Amino acid sequence: MSNLDKTIRLIIAAVIFFVFGFVCQCWWWLIGLVPLLTAVYGYCPLYSLIGKKSCKK
C-alpha cells in the first residue's frame, strides 16, 4: 500500500471518528476502525480480492 493510500485512509478515519464520535455521539464511530487498521497495517483485504496494488515496487 502506498504512502498516499495510507494517508487518505488515516484522514478518512479521523473524519469518521470526529463526526460520529463527537458530533453525533453514536456507536457508528467504530466504522472508522476499518480505514485506520488498514492504514496502520498496510494491508487491504479488498485489494487482495481484486488484485489491485497501489505500491509501485
C-alpha distance matrix in Angstrom:
0.0 3.8 6.7 8.3 6.4 6.9 10.3 11.2 10.7 12.8 15.3 15.7 16.3 18.8 20.6 21.0 22.3 24.7 26.0 26.5 27.2 29.6 30.9 31.3 31.5 30.6 28.4 25.8 23.8 22.5 20.3 18.3 17.3 14.9 12.4 13.2 12.5 9.2 8.2 10.3 9.3 5.5 6.7 8.0 11.3 12.0 9.2 10.9 14.2 14.0 12.2 9.6 6.8 5.3 4.9 8.7 10.1
3.8 0.0 3.8 5.4 5.2 6.4 8.7 10.1 10.8 12.5 14.5 15.6 16.7 18.6 20.3 21.4 22.7 24.6 26.1 27.1 27.8 29.8 30.9 31.7 32.2 31.7 29.9 27.2 25.0 24.1 21.9 19.5 19.0 17.0 13.9 14.5 14.6 11.7 9.6 11.7 11.7 8.2 10.3 11.4 14.8 15.0 12.2 14.4 17.4 16.6 14.8 11.7 8.5 5.5 4.5 7.6 9.7
6.7 3.8 0.0 3.8 5.4 5.0 6.1 8.6 9.8 10.5 12.3 14.2 15.2 16.4 18.4 20.0 20.9 22.5 24.4 25.7 26.0 27.7 29.0 30.2 30.6 30.6 29.0 26.4 23.8 23.4 21.5 18.6 18.3 17.0 13.6 13.5 14.3 12.1 8.9 10.7 11.9 9.1 12.0 13.4 17.1 17.5 15.2 17.5 20.5 19.9 18.4 15.2 12.3 9.1 8.1 10.7 12.5
8.3 5.4 3.8 0.0 3.8 5.4 5.1 6.2 8.6 9.9 10.6 12.3 14.2 15.4 16.7 18.4 20.0 21.2 22.6 24.3 25.1 26.6 27.4 28.6 29.5 29.5 28.2 25.4 23.0 23.0 20.7 17.9 18.3 16.9 13.2 13.8 15.3 12.9 10.0 12.7 14.2 11.3 13.6 14.0 17.6 17.2 15.1 18.0 20.5 19.4 18.4 14.9 12.5 8.9 9.3 11.7 14.5
6.4 5.2 5.4 3.8 0.0 3.8 5.5 5.2 6.3 8.7 10.1 10.7 12.4 14.4 15.6 16.6 18.4 20.1 21.3 22.5 23.5 25.4 26.2 27.0 27.8 27.3 25.8 22.8 20.7 20.4 17.9 15.4 15.7 13.7 10.2 11.4 12.6 9.8 7.7 11.0 12.0 9.0 10.7 10.4 14.0 13.5 11.7 14.7 17.1 16.2 15.6 12.2 10.4 7.3 8.7 12.0 14.6
6.9 6.4 5.0 5.4 3.8 0.0 3.8 5.5 5.1 6.2 8.7 9.9 10.5 12.3 14.4 15.4 16.4 18.4 20.1 21.0 21.5 23.5 24.8 25.7 26.0 25.7 24.0 21.5 18.9 18.4 16.5 13.7 13.4 12.1 8.6 8.7 9.9 7.8 4.6 7.5 9.3 7.1 9.6 10.3 14.1 14.4 13.1 15.7 18.4 18.2 17.6 14.7 12.7 10.0 10.5 13.9 15.9
10.3 8.7 6.1 5.1 5.5 3.8 0.0 3.8 5.4 5.1 6.2 8.6 9.8 10.6 12.4 14.3 15.3 16.5 18.4 20.0 20.4 21.8 23.0 24.4 25.0 25.2 24.0 21.4 18.7 18.9 17.1 13.9 14.4 13.8 10.0 9.8 12.1 10.8 7.4 9.8 12.4 10.8 13.4 13.8 17.5 17.5 16.4 19.2 21.7 21.2 20.8 17.6 15.7 12.5 13.1 16.1 18.3
11.2 10.1 8.6 6.2 5.2 5.5 3.8 0.0 3.8 5.5 5.2 6.2 8.6 9.9 10.7 12.4 14.3 15.4 16.6 18.2 19.3 20.8 21.4 22.5 23.5 23.5 22.5 19.6 17.3 17.8 15.4 12.6 13.8 12.7 8.9 10.0 12.6 11.0 8.6 11.8 14.1 12.2 13.9 13.2 16.6 16.0 15.2 18.5 20.4 19.6 19.8 16.5 15.4 12.3 14.0 17.0 19.7
10.7 10.8 9.8 8.6 6.3 5.1 5.4 3.8 0.0 3.8 5.4 5.1 6.1 8.6 9.9 10.5 12.2 14.2 15.4 16.3 17.3 19.3 20.3 20.9 21.5 21.1 19.7 16.8 14.5 14.5 12.2 9.4 10.2 9.0 5.1 6.4 9.0 7.6 5.9 9.2 11.4 10.2 11.5 10.7 13.9 13.7 13.6 16.6 18.4 18.3 18.8 16.0 15.2 12.8 14.5 18.0 20.3
12.8 12.5 10.5 9.9 8.7 6.2 5.1 5.5 3.8 0.0 3.8 5.4 5.0 6.2 8.7 9.9 10.5 12.2 14.3 15.4 15.6 17.3 18.8 19.9 20.2 20.3 19.0 16.7 13.7 14.0 12.7 9.1 9.8 10.0 6.6 5.7 8.9 9.0 6.3 8.4 11.6 11.3 13.3 13.3 16.6 16.9 16.9 19.6 21.7 21.9 22.1 19.4 18.2 15.7 16.7 20.1 22.0
15.3 14.5 12.3 10.6 10.1 8.7 6.2 5.2 5.4 3.8 0.0 3.8 5.4 5.1 6.2 8.6 9.9 10.6 12.2 14.2 14.8 16.0 16.8 18.3 19.2 19.7 19.1 16.5 13.8 15.0 13.4 10.0 11.9 12.2 8.9 8.8 12.4 12.3 9.9 12.2 15.3 14.7 16.6 16.0 19.2 18.9 19.0 22.1 23.7 23.5 24.0 21.1 20.1 17.3 18.6 21.8 24.2
15.7 15.6 14.2 12.3 10.7 9.9 8.6 6.2 5.1 5.4 3.8 0.0 3.8 5.5 5.2 6.2 8.6 9.9 10.6 12.0 13.4 15.1 15.6 16.4 17.5 17.4 16.7 13.7 11.5 12.6 10.4 7.6 10.1 9.9 7.0 8.2 11.7 11.5 10.3 13.0 15.6 15.0 16.0 14.7 17.4 16.7 17.4 20.5 21.7 21.6 22.6 19.9 19.6 17.3 19.3 22.6 25.1
16.3 16.7 15.2 14.2 12.4 10.5 9.8 8.6 6.1 5.0 5.4 3.8 0.0 3.8 5.5 5.1 6.1 8.6 10.0 10.6 11.2 13.4 14.7 15.3 15.5 15.4 14.2 11.7 8.9 9.6 8.2 4.6 6.8 7.8 5.6 5.5 9.2 10.1 9.3 11.1 13.9 14.2 15.2 14.4 16.9 17.0 18.0 20.7 22.0 22.5 23.5 21.2 20.8 18.8 20.5 24.0 26.1
18.8 18.6 16.4 15.4 14.4 12.3 10.6 9.9 8.6 6.2 5.1 5.5 3.8 0.0 3.8 5.5 5.1 6.1 8.6 10.1 10.0 11.3 12.8 14.3 14.6 15.3 14.9 12.9 9.6 11.4 10.9 7.3 9.6 11.3 9.3 8.2 12.0 13.3 11.7 13.0 16.3 16.8 18.4 17.9 20.6 20.7 21.5 24.3 25.7 26.1 27.0 24.4 23.7 21.4 22.7 26.1 28.2
20.6 20.3 18.4 16.7 15.6 14.4 12.4 10.7 9.9 8.7 6.2 5.2 5.5 3.8 0.0 3.8 5.5 5.1 6.0 8.4 9.5 10.4 10.7 12.2 13.4 14.2 14.5 12.0 9.5 12.0 10.9 8.2 11.4 12.7 10.8 10.9 14.6 15.5 14.3 16.2 19.2 19.3 20.5 19.3 21.8 21.3 22.3 25.4 26.4 26.4 27.7 25.1 24.8 22.4 24.2 27.5 30.0
21.0 21.4 20.0 18.4 16.6 15.4 14.3 12.4 10.5 9.9 8.6 6.2 5.1 5.5 3.8 0.0 3.8 5.5 5.3 5.9 7.6 9.7 10.1 10.4 11.3 11.3 11.0 8.3 6.0 8.6 7.4 5.4 9.0 10.4 9.5 10.1 13.4 14.5 14.3 16.0 18.7 19.1 19.7 18.2 20.1 19.7 21.4 24.1 24.8 25.2 26.8 24.7 24.8 22.9 25.0 28.5 30.8
22.3 22.7 20.9 20.0 18.4 16.4 15.3 14.3 12.2 10.5 9.9 8.6 6.1 5.1 5.5 3.8 0.0 3.8 5.7 5.6 5.1 7.5 9.3 10.0 9.7 10.3 10.0 8.5 5.0 7.7 8.3 5.8 8.5 11.1 10.8 10.0 13.1 15.1 14.7 15.6 18.5 19.6 20.5 19.6 21.6 21.8 23.4 25.9 26.8 27.6 29.0 27.0 26.8 24.9 26.5 30.1 32.1
24.7 24.6 22.5 21.2 20.1 18.4 16.5 15.4 14.2 12.2 10.6 9.9 8.6 6.1 5.1 5.5 3.8 0.0 3.8 5.8 5.3 5.4 6.8 8.8 9.3 11.0 12.0 10.7 7.9 11.2 11.7 9.4 12.3 14.7 13.9 13.1 16.5 18.4 17.4 18.4 21.6 22.5 23.6 22.8 24.9 24.8 26.3 29.0 30.0 30.4 31.8 29.5 29.2 27.0 28.6 32.0 34.2
26.0 26.1 24.4 22.6 21.3 20.1 18.4 16.6 15.4 14.3 12.2 10.6 10.0 8.6 6.0 5.3 5.7 3.8 0.0 3.8 5.7 5.9 5.1 6.2 8.1 9.5 11.0 9.2 7.7 11.4 11.3 10.1 13.5 15.4 14.8 15.0 18.2 19.7 19.3 20.8 23.6 24.2 24.9 23.5 25.3 24.8 26.5 29.3 29.8 30.1 31.9 29.7 29.9 27.8 29.9 33.2 35.7
26.5 27.1 25.7 24.3 22.5 21.0 20.0 18.2 16.3 15.4 14.2 12.0 10.6 10.1 8.4 5.9 5.6 5.8 3.8 0.0 3.8 5.9 5.9 4.9 5.7 6.0 7.3 5.8 4.8 8.6 9.1 8.9 12.0 14.1 14.5 14.6 17.4 19.2 19.4 20.6 23.2 24.2 24.5 22.9 24.3 24.0 26.2 28.7 29.0 29.7 31.7 29.8 30.2 28.6 30.7 34.2 36.4
27.2 27.8 26.0 25.1 23.5 21.5 20.4 19.3 17.3 15.6 14.8 13.4 11.2 10.0 9.5 7.6 5.1 5.3 5.7 3.8 0.0 3.8 6.1 6.2 4.8 6.4 7.5 7.6 5.3 8.7 10.5 9.7 12.0 14.9 15.4 14.6 17.2 19.6 19.6 20.1 22.9 24.3 25.0 24.0 25.5 25.7 27.8 30.1 30.7 31.7 33.4 31.5 31.6 29.9 31.6 35.2 37.1
29.6 29.8 27.7 26.6 25.4 23.5 21.8 20.8 19.3 17.3 16.0 15.1 13.4 11.3 10.4 9.7 7.5 5.4 5.9 5.9 3.8 0.0 3.8 5.9 5.3 8.4 10.6 10.9 9.0 12.5 14.1 12.9 15.4 18.2 18.2 17.3 20.3 22.6 22.1 22.6 25.7 27.0 27.9 27.0 28.8 28.9 30.7 33.2 33.9 34.7 36.3 34.2 34.2 32.1 33.8 37.2 39.3
30.9 30.9 29.0 27.4 26.2 24.8 23.0 21.4 20.3 18.8 16.8 15.6 14.7 12.8 10.7 10.1 9.3 6.8 5.1 5.9 6.1 3.8 0.0 3.8 5.7 8.7 11.6 11.2 10.4 14.1 15.0 14.2 17.3 19.6 19.5 19.2 22.3 24.2 23.8 24.9 27.8 28.8 29.5 28.2 29.9 29.5 31.4 34.1 34.5 35.0 36.8 34.7 34.9 32.8 34.8 38.2 40.5
31.3 31.7 30.2 28.6 27.0 25.7 24.4 22.5 20.9 19.9 18.3 16.4 15.3 14.3 12.2 10.4 10.0 8.8 6.2 4.9 6.2 5.9 3.8 0.0 3.8 5.6 8.9 8.7 9.1 12.6 13.5 13.7 16.7 18.8 19.3 19.5 22.2 24.1 24.3 25.4 28.0 29.0 29.3 27.7 28.9 28.4 30.7 33.2 33.3 33.9 36.1 34.3 34.9 33.2 35.3 38.8 41.1
31.5 32.2 30.6 29.5 27.8 26.0 25.0 23.5 21.5 20.2 19.2 17.5 15.5 14.6 13.4 11.3 9.7 9.3 8.1 5.7 4.8 5.3 5.7 3.8 0.0 3.8 7.0 8.3 8.2 11.2 13.2 13.4 15.7 18.4 19.3 18.9 21.3 23.7 24.0 24.6 27.1 28.7 28.9 27.6 28.7 28.8 31.2 33.4 33.6 34.7 36.7 35.1 35.5 33.9 35.9 39.5 41.5
30.6 31.7 30.6 29.5 27.3 25.7 25.2 23.5 21.1 20.3 19.7 17.4 15.4 15.3 14.2 11.3 10.3 11.0 9.5 6.0 6.4 8.4 8.7 5.6 3.8 0.0 3.8 5.6 6.9 9.2 11.1 12.3 14.3 16.7 18.2 18.3 20.2 22.4 23.3 24.1 26.2 27.7 27.5 25.9 26.6 26.6 29.3 31.4 31.3 32.5 34.8 33.5 34.2 33.0 35.1 38.7 40.7
28.4 29.9 29.0 28.2 25.8 24.0 24.0 22.5 19.7 19.0 19.1 16.7 14.2 14.9 14.5 11.0 10.0 12.0 11.0 7.3 7.5 10.6 11.6 8.9 7.0 3.8 0.0 3.8 5.4 6.2 8.5 10.4 11.7 13.9 16.1 16.1 17.4 19.8 21.2 21.7 23.4 25.2 24.7 23.2 23.6 23.9 26.8 28.5 28.4 30.0 32.2 31.2 31.9 31.0 33.0 36.7 38.5
25.8 27.2 26.4 25.4 22.8 21.5 21.4 19.6 16.8 16.7 16.5 13.7 11.7 12.9 12.0 8.3 8.5 10.7 9.2 5.8 7.6 10.9 11.2 8.7 8.3 5.6 3.8 0.0 3.8 5.2 5.8 8.0 10.1 11.6 13.4 14.2 15.9 17.6 19.0 20.1 21.8 23.1 22.5 20.7 21.2 21.1 23.9 25.9 25.7 27.0 29.2 28.0 28.9 28.0 30.2 33.9 35.8
23.8 25.0 23.8 23.0 20.7 18.9 18.7 17.3 14.5 13.7 13.8 11.5 8.9 9.6 9.5 6.0 5.0 7.9 7.7 4.8 5.3 9.0 10.4 9.1 8.2 6.9 5.4 3.8 0.0 3.8 5.3 5.5 7.7 10.2 11.4 11.4 13.5 15.7 16.4 17.3 19.4 20.8 20.8 19.5 20.6 20.9 23.2 25.3 25.7 26.9 28.8 27.3 27.7 26.4 28.3 32.0 33.9
22.5 24.1 23.4 23.0 20.4 18.4 18.9 17.8 14.5 14.0 15.0 12.6 9.6 11.4 12.0 8.6 7.7 11.2 11.4 8.6 8.7 12.5 14.1 12.6 11.2 9.2 6.2 5.2 3.8 0.0 3.8 5.2 5.5 8.0 10.3 10.2 11.3 13.7 15.2 15.7 17.3 19.0 18.6 17.3 18.1 18.8 21.3 23.0 23.4 25.0 26.9 25.8 26.2 25.4 27.2 31.0 32.5
20.3 21.9 21.5 20.7 17.9 16.5 17.1 15.4 12.2 12.7 13.4 10.4 8.2 10.9 10.9 7.4 8.3 11.7 11.3 9.1 10.5 14.1 15.0 13.5 13.2 11.1 8.5 5.8 5.3 3.8 0.0 3.8 5.3 5.9 8.0 9.3 10.6 12.0 13.7 15.1 16.5 17.5 16.8 14.9 15.6 15.7 18.4 20.3 20.5 21.8 23.9 22.7 23.4 22.6 24.8 28.5 30.3
18.3 19.5 18.6 17.9 15.4 13.7 13.9 12.6 9.4 9.1 10.0 7.6 4.6 7.3 8.2 5.4 5.8 9.4 10.1 8.9 9.7 12.9 14.2 13.7 13.4 12.3 10.4 8.0 5.5 5.2 3.8 0.0 3.8 5.4 6.0 6.3 8.7 10.4 11.1 12.5 14.5 15.5 15.6 14.3 15.9 16.2 18.2 20.4 21.2 22.3 23.8 22.1 22.3 21.0 22.8 26.5 28.4
17.3 19.0 18.3 18.3 15.7 13.4 14.4 13.8 10.2 9.8 11.9 10.1 6.8 9.6 11.4 9.0 8.5 12.3 13.5 12.0 12.0 15.4 17.3 16.7 15.7 14.3 11.7 10.1 7.7 5.5 5.3 3.8 0.0 3.8 5.8 5.0 5.9 8.4 9.8 10.3 11.9 13.6 13.5 12.8 14.2 15.3 17.3 19.0 20.1 21.7 22.9 21.6 21.5 20.6 22.1 25.8 27.2
14.9 17.0 17.0 16.9 13.7 12.1 13.8 12.7 9.0 10.0 12.2 9.9 7.8 11.3 12.7 10.4 11.1 14.7 15.4 14.1 14.9 18.2 19.6 18.8 18.4 16.7 13.9 11.6 10.2 8.0 5.9 5.4 3.8 0.0 3.8 5.4 5.4 6.2 8.6 10.1 10.8 11.7 10.9 9.4 10.7 11.6 13.7 15.4 16.4 17.9 19.3 18.1 18.4 17.8 19.6 23.3 24.8
12.4 13.9 13.6 13.2 10.2 8.6 10.0 8.9 5.1 6.6 8.9 7.0 5.6 9.3 10.8 9.5 10.8 13.9 14.8 14.5 15.4 18.2 19.5 19.3 19.3 18.2 16.1 13.4 11.4 10.3 8.0 6.0 5.8 3.8 0.0 3.8 5.6 5.1 6.0 8.6 10.1 10.1 10.2 8.9 11.3 11.7 12.9 15.3 16.7 17.5 18.5 16.6 16.4 15.2 17.0 20.7 22.5
13.2 14.5 13.5 13.8 11.4 8.7 9.8 10.0 6.4 5.7 8.8 8.2 5.5 8.2 10.9 10.1 10.0 13.1 15.0 14.6 14.6 17.3 19.2 19.5 18.9 18.3 16.1 14.2 11.4 10.2 9.3 6.3 5.0 5.4 3.8 0.0 3.8 5.6 5.2 6.2 8.7 9.8 10.8 10.8 13.5 14.6 15.5 17.5 19.4 20.5 21.0 19.2 18.4 16.9 18.0 21.7 23.1
12.5 14.6 14.3 15.3 12.6 9.9 12.1 12.6 9.0 8.9 12.4 11.7 9.2 12.0 14.6 13.4 13.1 16.5 18.2 17.4 17.2 20.3 22.3 22.2 21.3 20.2 17.4 15.9 13.5 11.3 10.6 8.7 5.9 5.4 5.6 3.8 0.0 3.8 5.4 5.1 6.0 8.0 8.4 9.0 11.2 13.3 14.3 15.5 17.5 19.2 19.6 18.3 17.5 16.7 17.5 21.2 22.1
9.2 11.7 12.1 12.9 9.8 7.8 10.8 11.0 7.6 9.0 12.3 11.5 10.1 13.3 15.5 14.5 15.1 18.4 19.7 19.2 19.6 22.6 24.2 24.1 23.7 22.4 19.8 17.6 15.7 13.7 12.0 10.4 8.4 6.2 5.1 5.6 3.8 0.0 3.8 5.6 5.4 5.5 5.4 5.6 8.5 10.2 10.7 12.2 14.5 15.8 16.0 14.5 13.8 13.1 14.1 17.9 19.0
8.2 9.6 8.9 10.0 7.7 4.6 7.4 8.6 5.9 6.3 9.9 10.3 9.3 11.7 14.3 14.3 14.7 17.4 19.3 19.4 19.6 22.1 23.8 24.3 24.0 23.3 21.2 19.0 16.4 15.2 13.7 11.1 9.8 8.6 6.0 5.2 5.4 3.8 0.0 3.8 5.6 5.1 7.2 8.2 11.7 13.0 12.6 14.6 17.2 18.0 17.7 15.5 14.0 12.4 12.9 16.6 17.9
10.3 11.7 10.7 12.7 11.0 7.5 9.8 11.8 9.2 8.4 12.2 13.0 11.1 13.0 16.2 16.0 15.6 18.4 20.8 20.6 20.1 22.6 24.9 25.4 24.6 24.1 21.7 20.1 17.3 15.7 15.1 12.5 10.3 10.1 8.6 6.2 5.1 5.6 3.8 0.0 3.8 5.6 8.2 10.3 13.4 15.5 15.2 16.5 19.3 20.6 20.0 18.3 16.5 15.2 14.9 18.4 19.0
9.3 11.7 11.9 14.2 12.0 9.3 12.4 14.1 11.4 11.6 15.3 15.6 13.9 16.3 19.2 18.7 18.5 21.6 23.6 23.2 22.9 25.7 27.8 28.0 27.1 26.2 23.4 21.8 19.4 17.3 16.5 14.5 11.9 10.8 10.1 8.7 6.0 5.4 5.6 3.8 0.0 3.8 5.5 8.5 11.1 13.8 13.4 13.8 16.9 18.5 17.7 16.5 14.8 14.3 13.9 17.4 17.4
5.5 8.2 9.1 11.3 9.0 7.1 10.8 12.2 10.2 11.3 14.7 15.0 14.2 16.8 19.3 19.1 19.6 22.5 24.2 24.2 24.3 27.0 28.8 29.0 28.7 27.7 25.2 23.1 20.8 19.0 17.5 15.5 13.6 11.7 10.1 9.8 8.0 5.5 5.1 5.6 3.8 0.0 3.8 6.8 10.1 12.2 10.8 11.8 15.1 16.1 14.9 13.3 11.2 10.6 10.2 13.7 14.1
6.7 10.3 12.0 13.6 10.7 9.6 13.4 13.9 11.5 13.3 16.6 16.0 15.2 18.4 20.5 19.7 20.5 23.6 24.9 24.5 25.0 27.9 29.5 29.3 28.9 27.5 24.7 22.5 20.8 18.6 16.8 15.6 13.5 10.9 10.2 10.8 8.4 5.4 7.2 8.2 5.5 3.8 0.0 3.8 6.5 9.0 8.1 8.4 11.6 13.1 12.3 11.4 10.2 10.7 11.1 14.6 15.0
8.0 11.4 13.4 14.0 10.4 10.3 13.8 13.2 10.7 13.3 16.0 14.7 14.4 17.9 19.3 18.2 19.6 22.8 23.5 22.9 24.0 27.0 28.2 27.7 27.6 25.9 23.2 20.7 19.5 17.3 14.9 14.3 12.8 9.4 8.9 10.8 9.0 5.6 8.2 10.3 8.5 6.8 3.8 0.0 3.8 5.4 5.4 6.7 9.0 10.4 10.6 9.7 9.7 10.4 12.1 15.6 16.7
11.3 14.8 17.1 17.6 14.0 14.1 17.5 16.6 13.9 16.6 19.2 17.4 16.9 20.6 21.8 20.1 21.6 24.9 25.3 24.3 25.5 28.8 29.9 28.9 28.7 26.6 23.6 21.2 20.6 18.1 15.6 15.9 14.2 10.7 11.3 13.5 11.2 8.5 11.7 13.4 11.1 10.1 6.5 3.8 0.0 3.8 5.4 5.1 6.4 9.0 9.8 10.2 11.3 13.0 14.8 18.0 18.8
12.0 15.0 17.5 17.2 13.5 14.4 17.5 16.0 13.7 16.9 18.9 16.7 17.0 20.7 21.3 19.7 21.8 24.8 24.8 24.0 25.7 28.9 29.5 28.4 28.8 26.6 23.9 21.1 20.9 18.8 15.7 16.2 15.3 11.6 11.7 14.6 13.3 10.2 13.0 15.5 13.8 12.2 9.0 5.4 3.8 0.0 3.8 5.3 5.1 6.4 8.4 8.5 10.6 12.2 14.8 17.8 19.3
9.2 12.2 15.2 15.1 11.7 13.1 16.4 15.2 13.6 16.9 19.0 17.4 18.0 21.5 22.3 21.4 23.4 26.3 26.5 26.2 27.8 30.7 31.4 30.7 31.2 29.3 26.8 23.9 23.2 21.3 18.4 18.2 17.3 13.7 12.9 15.5 14.3 10.7 12.6 15.2 13.4 10.8 8.1 5.4 5.4 3.8 0.0 3.8 5.5 5.4 5.6 5.0 6.8 8.8 11.3 14.1 15.6
10.9 14.4 17.5 18.0 14.7 15.7 19.2 18.5 16.6 19.6 22.1 20.5 20.7 24.3 25.4 24.1 25.9 29.0 29.3 28.7 30.1 33.2 34.1 33.2 33.4 31.4 28.5 25.9 25.3 23.0 20.3 20.4 19.0 15.4 15.3 17.5 15.5 12.2 14.6 16.5 13.8 11.8 8.4 6.7 5.1 5.3 3.8 0.0 3.8 5.6 5.0 6.6 8.2 11.1 12.8 15.3 15.9
14.2 17.4 20.5 20.5 17.1 18.4 21.7 20.4 18.4 21.7 23.7 21.7 22.0 25.7 26.4 24.8 26.8 30.0 29.8 29.0 30.7 33.9 34.5 33.3 33.6 31.3 28.4 25.7 25.7 23.4 20.5 21.2 20.1 16.4 16.7 19.4 17.5 14.5 17.2 19.3 16.9 15.1 11.6 9.0 6.4 5.1 5.5 3.8 0.0 3.8 5.6 8.0 10.8 13.7 15.9 18.2 19.2
14.0 16.6 19.9 19.4 16.2 18.2 21.2 19.6 18.3 21.9 23.5 21.6 22.5 26.1 26.4 25.2 27.6 30.4 30.1 29.7 31.7 34.7 35.0 33.9 34.7 32.5 30.0 27.0 26.9 25.0 21.8 22.3 21.7 17.9 17.5 20.5 19.2 15.8 18.0 20.6 18.5 16.1 13.1 10.4 9.0 6.4 5.4 5.6 3.8 0.0 3.8 5.7 9.2 12.0 14.8 16.6 18.1
12.2 14.8 18.4 18.4 15.6 17.6 20.8 19.8 18.8 22.1 24.0 22.6 23.5 27.0 27.7 26.8 29.0 31.8 31.9 31.7 33.4 36.3 36.8 36.1 36.7 34.8 32.2 29.2 28.8 26.9 23.9 23.8 22.9 19.3 18.5 21.0 19.6 16.0 17.7 20.0 17.7 14.9 12.3 10.6 9.8 8.4 5.6 5.0 5.6 3.8 0.0 3.8 6.6 10.1 12.2 13.6 14.7
9.6 11.7 15.2 14.9 12.2 14.7 17.6 16.5 16.0 19.4 21.1 19.9 21.2 24.4 25.1 24.7 27.0 29.5 29.7 29.8 31.5 34.2 34.7 34.3 35.1 33.5 31.2 28.0 27.3 25.8 22.7 22.1 21.6 18.1 16.6 19.2 18.3 14.5 15.5 18.3 16.5 13.3 11.4 9.7 10.2 8.5 5.0 6.6 8.0 5.7 3.8 0.0 3.8 6.6 9.3 11.1 13.0
6.8 8.5 12.3 12.5 10.4 12.7 15.7 15.4 15.2 18.2 20.1 19.6 20.8 23.7 24.8 24.8 26.8 29.2 29.9 30.2 31.6 34.2 34.9 34.9 35.5 34.2 31.9 28.9 27.7 26.2 23.4 22.3 21.5 18.4 16.4 18.4 17.5 13.8 14.0 16.5 14.8 11.2 10.2 9.7 11.3 10.6 6.8 8.2 10.8 9.2 6.6 3.8 0.0 3.8 5.6 7.5 9.4
5.3 5.5 9.1 8.9 7.3 10.0 12.5 12.3 12.8 15.7 17.3 17.3 18.8 21.4 22.4 22.9 24.9 27.0 27.8 28.6 29.9 32.1 32.8 33.2 33.9 33.0 31.0 28.0 26.4 25.4 22.6 21.0 20.6 17.8 15.2 16.9 16.7 13.1 12.4 15.2 14.3 10.6 10.7 10.4 13.0 12.2 8.8 11.1 13.7 12.0 10.1 6.6 3.8 0.0 3.8 6.4 9.3
4.9 4.5 8.1 9.3 8.7 10.5 13.1 14.0 14.5 16.7 18.6 19.3 20.5 22.7 24.2 25.0 26.5 28.6 29.9 30.7 31.6 33.8 34.8 35.3 35.9 35.1 33.0 30.2 28.3 27.2 24.8 22.8 22.1 19.6 17.0 18.0 17.5 14.1 12.9 14.9 13.9 10.2 11.1 12.1 14.8 14.8 11.3 12.8 15.9 14.8 12.2 9.3 5.6 3.8 0.0 3.8 6.0
8.7 7.6 10.7 11.7 12.0 13.9 16.1 17.0 18.0 20.1 21.8 22.6 24.0 26.1 27.5 28.5 30.1 32.0 33.2 34.2 35.2 37.2 38.2 38.8 39.5 38.7 36.7 33.9 32.0 31.0 28.5 26.5 25.8 23.3 20.7 21.7 21.2 17.9 16.6 18.4 17.4 13.7 14.6 15.6 18.0 17.8 14.1 15.3 18.2 16.6 13.6 11.1 7.5 6.4 3.8 0.0 3.8
10.1 9.7 12.5 14.5 14.6 15.9 18.3 19.7 20.3 22.0 24.2 25.1 26.1 28.2 30.0 30.8 32.1 34.2 35.7 36.4 37.1 39.3 40.5 41.1 41.5 40.7 38.5 35.8 33.9 32.5 30.3 28.4 27.2 24.8 22.5 23.1 22.1 19.0 17.9 19.0 17.4 14.1 15.0 16.7 18.8 19.3 15.6 15.9 19.2 18.1 14.7 13.0 9.4 9.3 6.0 3.8 0.0
